[in-house]
Amino acid sequence: MYKFEKNSLIKKMLKIDQLSYWERTTYFEGQDLLIVGAGIVGLSTAIAVKKKYPHLKIVIVERGYLPSGASTKNAGFACFGSPSELFEDLKTIPENQVWETFNARYSGLKTLFELVDPLKIEYNACGSYDLLRTNDEDIDPDFIAYLNNESQKITKKEKTYLIENDPNGKFGFGGIKTAYFNSVEGSINTGKLIEQLHQKAIQAGISILFGMECQKYEASKDGVSITLSIGVMKVDRLIICSNGFASQLVDEDVIPARAQVLITKPLPKLSLDSTFHMDKGYYYFRSINNRILLGGGRNLDINGETTTDLATTEHIQTALRNILDEIIMPNQHVEIDYSWSGIMGVGKSKQPIVKKITDNVYVGIRMGGMGVAIGAAVGQQLSDLID
Ligand SMILES: Cc1cc2nc3c(=O)[nH]c(=O)nc-3n(C[C@H](O)[C@H](O)[C@H](O)COP(=O)(O)OP(=O)(O)OC[C@H]3O[C@@H](n4cnc5c(N)ncnc54)[C@H](O)[C@@H]3O)c2cc1C
């Protein structure tokens, strides 16, 4: 009997020059545009370019067997600015830039909902609370009035932010002195978003190759020669949407920023139908199917978390566990089910880098912690750059 060679294909990934005529002509020859990264930005970009130029042959290469950065690992907040984060930003970033970023996030969510049906990604207009702990710096009520005044120009809502004086009584939290309710933010199902984008891309005729790394490229006026993990491919244009991993391919102000998350086992009586931020956005939590999803703590070890290693650390997981036990569910027995991490792309500015970097090569990177809000709009902007 024939003895099947276990893992023969997995161990020996075929190179392009070993592929069949059909495989080469379908996926590797005559492609007009190659996009690196199948996260929110790569998929949105491919869909936007294909809509603009239906005749273009577009392929996305993704190094993971799933998108392996942030888009399938995030908390699913459809958010654009919490008071404590805005308060902090206004200390260091020019005022007009802070509101430009706010506007980009707010209108970015509208672009997202034009691209995917909010119902299909379980969008919940549940609002959000920014929680101030007992020891946190107070926020002056005049600052909230200022935020409402400025945000009204964008959200068209008289009061985007409302003060909630008894968050402990309302949610059973411990050690929270005040909360600010943002009535316009909400949540989505992260898995469903990526699935919707994936399906839309496939329906539009875009090819997606998983397990394929873009290692380097050479650009010229005539096109781009791209070295993939299985060989060299020539395309007319290249768009790099690899966010936190972008420094492998481009020299721009973007570095990886890992963010860790935990999820509890289902809890019998959980009523947290909103999204919650703390500590200038460094911590965030929400409920999902009777579980609590809690993330953050990157500020406890900024150097250690400047990495592309998708691991978790005891130090940060313990800090998250303490927040769960002391603040979110004080005096209750809560079991953690599992943890994970994702990699964001950050830099000196909170604004994304969306531009042409050389002949026929473009980037859409540095989404920070806001890719859900701005990712689809960045895809749209990249498609506008392609002529
Ligand atoms: C834990 C966590 C929580 C977050 N919570 C929120 C939130 O609640 N709301 C919000 O708006 N944002 C949140 N974010 C941020 C948001 O997820 C990101 O901004 C967004 O997903 C970025 O999308 P992207 O497509 O630019 O990058 P990514 O999703 O990282 O996609 C880039 C892809 O490129 C691939 N890649 C990299 N290099 C190569 C290469 N050389 N060749 C081929 N493929 C390559 C990667 O594998 C990856 O899949 C969170 C992020 C994390 C990590």
The ligand as a MOL file (V3000), in Angstrom:
LIG
                    3D

  0  0  0     0  0            999 V3000
M  V30 BEGIN CTAB
M  V30 COUNTS 53 58 0 0 0
M  V30 BEGIN ATOM
M  V30 1 C -6.0140 44.1680 21.5360 0
M  V30 2 C -6.4200 45.2440 20.5900 0
M  V30 3 C -7.6000 45.9550 20.8200 0
M  V30 4 C -8.0110 46.9370 19.9260 0
M  V30 5 N -9.2290 47.5070 20.0960 0
M  V30 6 C -9.7000 48.3650 19.1650 0
M  V30 7 C -11.0050 48.8770 19.2610 0
M  V30 8 O -11.7600 48.5080 20.1550 0
M  V30 9 N -11.4130 49.7670 18.3270 0
M  V30 10 C -10.5970 50.1620 17.3040 0
M  V30 11 O -10.9930 51.0180 16.4900 0
M  V30 12 N -9.3570 49.6460 17.1570 0
M  V30 13 C -8.9040 48.7590 18.0670 0
M  V30 14 N -7.6550 48.2270 17.9220 0
M  V30 15 C -6.8430 48.6500 16.7800 0
M  V30 16 C -7.3240 48.0310 15.4770 0
M  V30 17 O -7.5450 46.6550 15.6560 0
M  V30 18 C -6.2620 48.2870 14.4090 0
M  V30 19 O -6.0440 49.6800 14.2880 0
M  V30 20 C -6.6790 47.7320 13.0460 0
M  V30 21 O -7.0650 46.3920 13.1360 0
M  V30 22 C -5.5320 47.9010 12.0650 0
M  V30 23 O -5.9040 47.2880 10.8610 0
M  V30 24 P -4.8160 47.0770 9.7260 0
M  V30 25 O -5.4900 46.3850 8.6270 0
M  V30 26 O -4.1200 48.3590 9.4730 0
M  V30 27 O -3.7020 46.1720 10.4030 0
M  V30 28 P -3.6920 44.6250 10.7610 0
M  V30 29 O -5.0030 44.1370 11.1830 0
M  V30 30 O -2.5580 44.4260 11.7100 0
M  V30 31 O -3.3690 43.9580 9.3710 0
M  V30 32 C -2.0790 43.9390 8.8280 0
M  V30 33 C -1.8800 42.5460 8.2590 0
M  V30 34 O -0.6670 42.5240 7.5150 0
M  V30 35 C -0.1120 41.2320 7.6540 0
M  V30 36 N 1.3090 41.3450 7.3080 0
M  V30 37 C 2.2460 42.0400 7.9940 0
M  V30 38 N 3.4240 41.9980 7.3530 0
M  V30 39 C 3.2150 41.2570 6.2430 0
M  V30 40 C 4.0710 40.8480 5.1630 0
M  V30 41 N 5.3310 41.2230 5.1110 0
M  V30 42 N 3.5450 40.0760 4.1780 0
M  V30 43 C 2.2440 39.6930 4.2110 0
M  V30 44 N 1.3970 40.0620 5.2170 0
M  V30 45 C 1.8780 40.8460 6.1980 0
M  V30 46 C -0.3660 40.8950 9.1010 0
M  V30 47 O -0.3030 39.4980 9.3300 0
M  V30 48 C -1.7510 41.4790 9.3320 0
M  V30 49 O -2.7800 40.5430 9.1680 0
M  V30 50 C -7.2000 47.2610 18.8110 0
M  V30 51 C -6.0170 46.5720 18.5860 0
M  V30 52 C -5.6310 45.5600 19.4530 0
M  V30 53 C -4.3600 44.8050 19.1810 0
M  V30 END ATOM
M  V30 BEGIN BOND
M  V30 1 1 1 2
M  V30 2 1 2 3
M  V30 3 2 2 52
M  V30 4 2 3 4
M  V30 5 1 4 5
M  V30 6 1 4 50
M  V30 7 2 5 6
M  V30 8 1 6 7
M  V30 9 1 6 13
M  V30 10 2 7 8
M  V30 11 1 7 9
M  V30 12 1 9 10
M  V30 13 2 10 11
M  V30 14 1 10 12
M  V30 15 2 12 13
M  V30 16 1 13 14
M  V30 17 1 14 15
M  V30 18 1 14 50
M  V30 19 1 15 16
M  V30 20 1 16 17
M  V30 21 1 16 18
M  V30 22 1 18 19
M  V30 23 1 18 20
M  V30 24 1 20 21
M  V30 25 1 20 22
M  V30 26 1 22 23
M  V30 27 1 23 24
M  V30 28 2 24 25
M  V30 29 1 24 26
M  V30 30 1 24 27
M  V30 31 1 27 28
M  V30 32 2 28 29
M  V30 33 1 28 30
M  V30 34 1 28 31
M  V30 35 1 31 32
M  V30 36 1 32 33
M  V30 37 1 33 34
M  V30 38 1 33 48
M  V30 39 1 34 35
M  V30 40 1 35 36
M  V30 41 1 35 46
M  V30 42 1 36 37
M  V30 43 1 36 45
M  V30 44 2 37 38
M  V30 45 1 38 39
M  V30 46 1 39 40
M  V30 47 2 39 45
M  V30 48 1 40 41
M  V30 49 2 40 42
M  V30 50 1 42 43
M  V30 51 2 43 44
M  V30 52 1 44 45
M  V30 53 1 46 47
M  V30 54 1 46 48
M  V30 55 1 48 49
M  V30 56 2 50 51
M  V30 57 1 51 52
M  V30 58 1 52 53
M  V30 END BOND
M  V30 END CTAB
M  END
